[in-house]
């Protein structure tokens, strides 16, 4: 198994905090979401943790619904 980066370790500890119903988890997640060094996947994961806590993730966007139609994508966006 690969070693976890410090950011991955932080995210893993936040996931454990959510699982254990830590009251400070939401605040810590929101602070981490402000980090410009997060990858897209890490941001999505943290937003998912907020959803598990019943909180609004803020600017969460749905992926475009293209249904194998390239024109629909451009019409939506």
KEKE-3310 file (N, C-alpha, C; in steps of 0.2 Angstrom, whole numbers, plus 5000, padded with zeros to 4 digits):
npx = (5004:5003:5011:5003:5000:5003:4991:4982:4982:4976:4963:4959:4958:4948:4938:4937:4933:4920:4914:4914:4906:4911:4909:4917:4920:4914:4917:4931:4932:4926:4936:4947:4942:4944:4957:4969:4976:4970:4965:4953:4946:4949:4942:4929:4927:4928:4917:4907:4908:4903:4890:4886:4886:4875:4875:4876:4886:4890:4896:4894:4892:4882:4887:4888:4873:4875:4871:4876:4875:4883:4879:4870:4877:4884:4873:4868:4878)
npy = (4994:5011:5025:5038:5055:5070:5078:5068:5061:5070:5072:5059:5058:5068:5061:5051:5058:5063:5051:5047:5057:5070:5086:5096:5093:5098:5111:5111:5104:5113:5124:5117:5116:5128:5128:5131:5121:5109:5094:5091:5079:5078:5089:5086:5074:5080:5088:5078:5073:5083:5083:5071:5074:5082:5095:5109:5109:5120:5126:5115:5107:5099:5086:5088:5083:5073:5062:5055:5064:5076:5089:5093:5095:5107:5115:5116:5122)
npz = (5000:4996:5003:5012:5008:5017:5015:5012:5023:5032:5027:5028:5042:5044:5039:5048:5059:5055:5055:5068:5073:5077:5083:5078:5066:5054:5053:5052:5040:5031:5032:5027:5014:5008:5004:4991:4986:4985:4976:4963:4965:4979:4984:4980:4988:5001:5001:5000:5012:5020:5016:5021:5034:5034:5030:5019:5005:4998:4984:4976:4961:4949:4937:4920:4911:4898:4890:4879:4869:4861:4857:4867:4878:4876:4874:4887:4894)
capx = (5000:5007:5011:4998:5003:5000:4984:4977:4981:4971:4957:4957:4957:4942:4933:4936:4929:4913:4911:4913:4901:4915:4906:4921:4922:4911:4921:4938:4931:4925:4942:4951:4940:4947:4964:4969:4980:4966:4963:4946:4944:4949:4936:4922:4926:4926:4910:4903:4908:4898:4883:4885:4884:4868:4877:4877:4893:4891:4896:4894:4889:4881:4891:4883:4870:4876:4867:4879:4874:4888:4876:4866:4882:4885:4867:4867:4884)
capy = (5000:5017:5030:5043:5061:5074:5080:5062:5059:5075:5070:5053:5060:5071:5056:5047:5063:5063:5044:5047:5062:5075:5092:5101:5091:5102:5118:5109:5102:5120:5127:5114:5117:5135:5127:5131:5115:5103:5092:5091:5073:5079:5094:5082:5070:5084:5090:5072:5072:5088:5080:5065:5078:5085:5102:5111:5110:5127:5127:5109:5107:5092:5085:5089:5077:5073:5056:5053:5069:5081:5095:5094:5098:5114:5119:5117:5126)
capz = (5000:4995:5009:5012:5008:5023:5014:5012:5030:5035:5024:5032:5049:5044:5038:5054:5063:5053:5057:5075:5075:5080:5082:5075:5059:5049:5053:5049:5033:5027:5032:5022:5007:5006:5002:4984:4983:4984:4969:4961:4969:4986:4985:4980:4994:5007:5000:5002:5020:5022:5014:5026:5040:5033:5028:5012:5003:4995:4977:4973:4955:4945:4931:4914:4908:4891:4887:4873:4864:4862:4857:4873:4883:4874:4875:4894:4897)
cpx = (5004:5006:5006:5002:5000:4993:4980:4976:4976:4964:4954:4955:4950:4936:4931:4932:4922:4910:4910:4909:4905:4911:4910:4923:4920:4915:4928:4937:4930:4932:4947:4949:4942:4954:4965:4973:4977:4965:4956:4943:4943:4943:4930:4921:4925:4919:4905:4903:4903:4891:4881:4883:4878:4869:4877:4884:4895:4890:4896:4890:4888:4885:4885:4880:4870:4872:4870:4877:4878:4885:4873:4871:4883:4879:4866:4872:4886)
cpy = (5006:5021:5035:5050:5065:5076:5074:5060:5064:5073:5064:5054:5064:5066:5052:5052:5063:5056:5044:5053:5068:5082:5097:5099:5095:5108:5116:5107:5109:5124:5124:5115:5124:5134:5126:5125:5109:5101:5092:5085:5074:5084:5090:5077:5074:5086:5084:5071:5077:5086:5075:5069:5082:5093:5103:5112:5116:5126:5120:5109:5100:5092:5086:5082:5077:5068:5055:5058:5075:5088:5097:5097:5105:5118:5121:5122:5131)
cpz = (5000:5002:5007:5012:5014:5021:5014:5019:5034:5033:5027:5039:5049:5043:5044:5059:5062:5055:5064:5078:5079:5078:5078:5068:5054:5048:5050:5042:5029:5027:5027:5015:5004:5003:4995:4981:4983:4977:4969:4965:4976:4988:4985:4986:5000:5007:5002:5009:5023:5021:5019:5033:5040:5032:5021:5010:4999:4987:4973:4966:4952:4939:4925:4912:4901:4887:4880:4867:4865:4861:4863:4878:4882:4875:4883:4897:4892)
residu = (UNK:UNK:UNK:UNK:UNK:UNK:UNK:UNK:UNK:UNK:UNK:UNK:UNK:UNK:UNK:UNK:UNK:UNK:UNK:UNK:UNK:UNK:UNK:UNK:UNK:UNK:UNK:UNK:UNK:UNK:UNK:UNK:UNK:UNK:UNK:UNK:UNK:UNK:UNK:UNK:UNK:UNK:UNK:UNK:UNK:UNK:UNK:UNK:UNK:UNK:UNK:UNK:UNK:UNK:UNK:UNK:UNK:UNK:UNK:UNK:UNK:UNK:UNK:UNK:UNK:UNK:UNK:UNK:UNK:UNK:UNK:UNK:UNK:UNK:UNK:UNK:UNK)
# end
